[in-house]
Amino acid sequence: MPLYMDIHQHVEGLTADAAAQAHRPTCTRGEKYGVKYLHYWLDLQAGNIFCLIEAPTKDAPSPCSRGTWPPLRRVD
């Protein structure tokens, strides 16, 4: 299955705890769309989140994180 990287930039007030709490429901929603969140990394100083995703299509992860984080860039 293809791999993608979601990049959420300039997340105000980003903390490791906030990211972990928001990540759980995103993973649960992902199951509905055949999306598997493999790992995420944080750059707390810049407020950036990088999510490694396994998904059937480039657009499949979009509904999973909608409303959780600011708009993102997806890299395939």
C-alpha positions, 0 to 999 in steps of 0.5 A, spaced: 500 500 500 502 507 498 505 511 503 504 518 504 506 524 509 501 529 512 505 535 514 501 540 519 504 547 519 504 552 525 500 549 530 499 554 535 500 551 542 502 544 540 504 540 545 506 532 545 500 531 550 495 535 545 498 531 539 497 524 542 490 526 544 488 528 537 492 522 534 487 517 537 481 519 534 484 520 527 487 513 527 480 510 529 477 514 523 482 512 519 480 504 520 473 506 516 477 509 510 482 503 510 488 508 512 493 506 517 497 511 521 504 508 522 508 514 526 508 521 527 513 526 529 513 533 532 517 539 531 514 543 537 518 549 536 516 550 529 509 547 531 509 542 525 506 535 525 509 530 520 504 523 520 507 517 516 500 514 513 499 508 509 493 509 505 489 506 498 489 513 495 492 520 496 485 523 498 483 517 503 486 520 509 483 527 508 476 525 512 480 522 518 484 528 520 479 534 518 477 538 524 483 536 528 489 540 525 490 546 521 490 545 513 495 540 511 500 538 505 500 531 503 507 528 500 507 522 496 
